[in-house]
Amino acid sequence: MKRFVQYVYLIILAAFSLNAQAQVATSVNPSGFGDRQFAMDTVYSNKRIREDDKMYQISVWRRIDLREKYNLSLYGSGDNKSNGIVNHIYKAVVDENALEVFADEDFTKPLSISEFQENFWLSANGDSIFVKQLYYLDFKEDFVFDRHHSDLVFDIKFIELVMPSVTNANAGQKTVAYIRYKDFVNYFKNHPEARWINFQNISKSLTYDEAFESRLFRSVVRRFTNPDEALIADMVKADNANPAMQAYIDALAFEYKLLEFENSLWEW
């Protein structure tokens, strides 16, 4: 009888231990057992931010003009820019078939290598172009406050390779392809020969994933979350004397709003 009571006692202790493990504080151990499901964007994002921890979020669409002085480290060197980011993306897609590319930002229409090549090399009138003529890199990111880490995060979702209108026979800009940011990071972190070039000290050059995560680029906001899904340029009044300049000023004003939001977040 005494041995039976001991067995019962051990069973009760084991059950209590399992229950305690199941009730582990999720804020302490998000991977612990529990009833809550922690959804994360594991398809596009390189950040592990739980959806439940996003207390503030706004989407921002930006453009990197590789010709700008600050972005020359991504553009590459020499006349043909063969060591720049655009050519390295091309080689990753075509030569290695290591990056999956799409025709739409919802990633529902995959591009074949031949379709990508046609988009990449041919303008609207059928003329061939050079790598250095593809100098726009657009990307979408979420500006997120992660309450779990008490941190504001720029969570990039995808990169869009864009042919400028001038390159596209002045027929309007053309999307060459969309690339998931997570795929971009996973590829280039393992290809150290593709680098953000520090022209002042080439020993301190970085891989592209390091450069993007360190925000070593200058970009201009083209759009942010709004009811009309309109570009900033489209929200400028029609009677404005210089709509292009006004759109640029409005983009800067939005940048300052983000900065002000971050600064005021920690005020007492």
C-alpha angles and dihedrals in degrees: 000000000000091000090050091054090051091053091050090049092051092049091051091050092050092050091049091050092052091048091050090051091050091053095052111144106266091208088061099039112018091180092053123112114277146126097260119091115219107214116198135175100250095158105062107007128080090200124086099222117154113229090227090058096056103105094166129019137167127170120233129191114205139183128215114202103203092201092068115104093242091053099047089101087068096038093061134222136285128033098292097042090220091157093050129107096258094056092045090053089050092052091047091054102038108025098037103020085219101129122062113219131197139197096223137044091238088063095229098122114060117202122225118227091253091051090049091050091051092050090046102048107029129071126207093275093048097257119143117244137200129244091247089061090066098075103145122093113179124187141177123223139170119233100216138180106213107202093191091065097023088233140128112232135192101217108193114207107180145351122228120203107213132194108215118235091245090057091043093064089268089290094126128278118301131210110234096186147321121237127193109243093224090056090048092053095043091052101044097042086066095045106066092170088074102074148170097238120227099204091190093054117008091189087071098051116133138216114255094253090054092048093051094045089050090048092236095165139075117237138175123222111241099174142000133188109298136149094253095045085229129161116245088246090057092054094060113106114260094233094056111128094220109021095172092055092044091052089052091049091049090051090053090048089055090050090054090050090057090048092048090049090054094046095047091047091078099040116118 
